[in-house]
């Protein structure tokens, strides 16, 4: 006979199938069991679509659902959003027991979903494989716990700590690392760079994954330097939105393409820029540079984790990579060879 833990692992595996398609919603999986038999699994497949519980329940008959147990990686919702509340669906389906992995940090749900199920007379168990269930949604959890987006600092540098030749677009890493970065971007809701990077590199900041909601391309341009560079791809490429954060009022008066939005910065603090993104509902940020922007994020304590690609070469004099204002020890460090380059990952903050 399988255990509760084994059934929850099936729900966890189902949740992972969603990849990045849930966008601002969490990844959730579920597994329905009756008489020690798995009758169905399901998951939240895309933003706005069926939640995991509804996806699973929709595959079964009332007879199959009666007196069954459902395993859910995240606390069932109890409010109306793009979908009706899953708690009421579970209650109406005749399910007798609910096993929950992690509680939902969203203020509309936290504890309320579990309470609604118990009030209706269902047996509810919580905290099963909670750490693994929470890790499905690090960005979502951090955003609803703190009100700020989860920030990953990404850099590519040489052995002599250089990012690029001075004032030139410079390919530091190889094709494999370049491909990996395009894949990583898909896991975030915004990609952030400074104006210097935008002007020198003229990047598109796209991802290789076909997403309904690709990450927003954000440029921090306090002085409004991009007003003299409106031919950049960030302004002409319509495959994703571009947001410009600036203190220059002239930017606000400029006619822009539909996919470009301008946000006024009341001050030059990096924390203000990040708060603006949070106010727009951005839960995660992939901060690609340059060095000054990354140093500001580190100094303000806004970085959650770091991804560094190190190329096996010396560049000589050029633009140096970010230098932290104080010593920082990374946790959960992982190293991996990507082509000829080395990828180093480490966490600064615990979620």
N, C-alpha and C positions, 0 to 999 in steps of 0.2 A: 504493500500500500504506500503510495506516495505521501510525502509530508507537506505541510503548509508551505515550507520553504521552497520545495520543488515546484509547487504550483505558482508561487510568487515569482520564481525565476522564469517561468514561462511568460508571465505578464511583463517582466522586465525585458525579455527578448522581443516581445511584441512591440513594446514602446519604442525600442531602438530602430524599428523599421521606418519610422516617420522621418528620420534624418533631420533636415532643416526646414521641412515643409510646414511645421506648425507655427513658424514665425514668432509672434508675441504670445502664443499660447504654449503651455508646457507640453513636453512629450509624456504621454501616459499610455500604459498598456493594461489589459485586464484579462483574466482567465476565469471561466465559469466551470464549476465542478459539481457533479451530483453523483452520489453513491460511489465515490472514489474514481469517477471517470471524468476526464476532461471533455466537455461537450463543445466548447468554443473558446477561442481567444480573439481579441480585437485590440485596436489601438486608435488613437487620435491621428488621423492620416494627414490632415491639412487644416490650416487656419480657417475657421468658420464652419468646418465640417463636423460630422458626428464625433462626439467625445468617445473615449475608449469603451465606456460602459454601454453606451447606446449601440456602438458598432458590434459589440459582443452579443448583447441581448437581442438585437434585430435578427440574428441568425438562428434563433431558437423558438420553439413553440411554448405556449403557456404551461403545458404539462411538463416540459423539460425544465422550465424555470422554477416551478413550484418547489419550495423547500430546498433550494440549491444554495451553493456558496459561491460568491464572486470575490476574486482577488484583484485588487486595484493598486497600482503603484503610487497613486496620489489620491488624497482625500477627494471624494466625489463633490462636485459643485452643488450648491443649494440655491442658486440665484439664476435669473433669466439674463442671458447674454445673447450671443449669436445662436446658442442652443438653449433649450429649456433645461431646468435643473435635473441633474442625474440622480440626486437623492430620491426625488419623487418617482422617477422611472423605476428605480430599484425597489422601492416600497410597493408600487403598483404591480410589479412583475411577480410578486410572491416569493422573492429570494429571502431566505431566513437568516443568512449569515454573511457579513462583509468583513474581509481582511484587508487592511490598508497598510501600504508601505510607509509613505511620508505624509505629513500634514502639509496643507497648501498654505504658503506664507501670504497669499493675497488676502487683504483685509476683508473682502466680501465672503471669503470661504473659511478662513482659519478657525478650526474647531466647530464651526457651525454645521458643516456637512455631517460630521460624525455625530454631533448632538441631535440633528434631525432624524438620523437613522435610528439612534437609540430611543428617541422619544416615540418612534413608531413601533417599538417593540423588537427591532432586529438586534441580533447579537453582533457586536462590532469589536474586532481586535485591531490594534494599531501598532505601528513601529516595526513590522516584520521587514527585515532587510532595508531598514530606513536609510542607511548611509548610501547603499547602492541606488535606491530609488531617488534620493535627493540629488545624486551625482548626474542623473539624467538631465537635470535642469539647473546647473550651477548659475547660469546667467539670470534666468528667471527668478530664482530664489534670492540671489544677491540684490536684484533690483527691488523686489518687494520687501526685503528685510531692511534695506538702507535708504531707498528712494533715489539711488544713484546707479548708473550703468556699470556693469562689470567691464573693466578695462584691461586689455591685453596689449602690452608693449611688444611690438615686433621690430626687429632690426636685422640687417644683413651687413656683415663687416668682414674685413680682412684680418690677418694675423697681427698686423700693426695698428689695429683698432680704427681703421678708416672706413667711412661709408661711401666715399666717392672722391673723384678728382675735383678740385675746387672749381665750382661753377659749371661743371659738366655732368651730363647724364652718364652714369657709369654702371655697367653690368658687373656686379660683384660676384654673385653666385651663378651656378650652372643651371641648365634647363630643368633638371629634376627639382631643384629647390624652387625655381620660378613656378613650376606647375603646382607644387605643394602649397605655396602661398596663395595661389588662386583658389585652391580647394579650401584652405583655411578661412578665407574671407567669407565664404558661404555660411559659416557658423556664427556670424555676427550681424548685427542690424545696422552698423555704421562702420565705415572705414575713415579714419581721421588722419589728415596730413596738414602741414603748415604751408604758407604761401610760397616759401622758397622752393620746397619740393615740387609744388604744382607748376611753378614757372620753369624750373630747370628740367624736370623730368617729363612734363606734359603727360601725366599718366591717365589711363582710363579708369583704373581702380575697380575693374570688374571681376567677377568670379566665373570659374569655368562651369559652375552648376547652374542649370536652368531653373530659376526660382521665380515664383509669382511675385514675391516681395524681395528683390535683391537688396543688398545692403546700400544704405544711403552713403553717398560720397560727401564727406564733410571737410571743408577747408577753413582753417583758422587764419583769417586775413585781417588782422587788427587795423592796419593802416590803409587797406583798400588797394594794395598793389596790383591785384588782378584786374582792376579797371583798365589797365593798360595792356592786358593780355586776354581779351575776350575771345580770341581765336583758339584758346586751349580746348582740348577735347572734353574737358569737364563741362564746358558750356554747350558744346554741339552734340555730344553723344547722348541720345535719348533712352538708352537701355537701362538707366538708373537715374534716380534723383540726385541733384547736387545741391548741397546747402553751404552757403557762405556765411560765416560768422565774422562780423566786422564792426569796428568803431567808426568807420568812415561814413557819414550821412549821405555822401554822394552815391553810394552803392544802392541805397534805398530808393533813390529817384531814377535809377537806371532800368530801362526796359530789358527784361530777361526772358529767355525761352521758358516755356511752360514747366519744364522739369527742374528749373533752377529756383531756389528760394533763398531769400536774404534775411538774416536775423541780426538785429542790432545788439551789439555788446555794450552794456552800460559801463564796463570797466575792462581792464586788461588781464584780469585774473583767470587762470586756467580753470579754476573751480567754477567760475561763472559760466564758462563755455560748456563744461560738462553738465552743469545744472540745467542749462537750456536744452541740451539733448535729452536729459531726463524728463523735463517738462513736456517734450514732444513724444514721450513714450518709448524712447530708445533704451533698450535693456542691456545692450552690449556694444563695445567699441573695440575695433582692431586698429591700434594707433601705430601707423607705419613711419611716421617721421615728419620732419627731420629731428636732428639731435636736440635743438633748442626746445622744441615741443615736448620731446620725450623727457628731457631734464625737468621741465616744468611739471609734468605729470608725476614724476618720481618725487620731486620736492614737496608737492602738495599731498602726497600720500594717496594718490588716486589709482595707482596701478595694482591690479590683482595678481597678474602673472606675467611672465616674460617668455618670449620665443626669440632666440638668437640663432641666426644662420651664420656660421663662420666658414669663410672660404680659405682654402690652403694656398694663400698667396700674400705677398707684401705689395702694397700699392705705392708706398712712398708718401710724400707730402700730399695732404688733401683735407677733406672735411672729416673731422674726428667723430666717432660715435658718442652717444650720450654718456655722461659721467654723473653718477649719483652724488648728491651733496653729502651723503653719509653712507657708512657701510650697511649693506643689506645682504643677509644670507637667504638664499632661496631654499624652499622646501620641496619635497616630492620631485627632486631633479631627475630628468630623463634625458639621455643622450642617444642620438640616432644618426647614422650616416645616410645622407640623402644625395645620391650621386657622389661627386667628389667633396661635397660640403658636409659639415657637421651641424645638426640641429640640436640645440640645447633648450630644454624647457624647464622652468622652475616657477613655483608659486610663491608670492610674497604674502598674500593674505589668505586666511582660511575663510571659506564661505559659511 
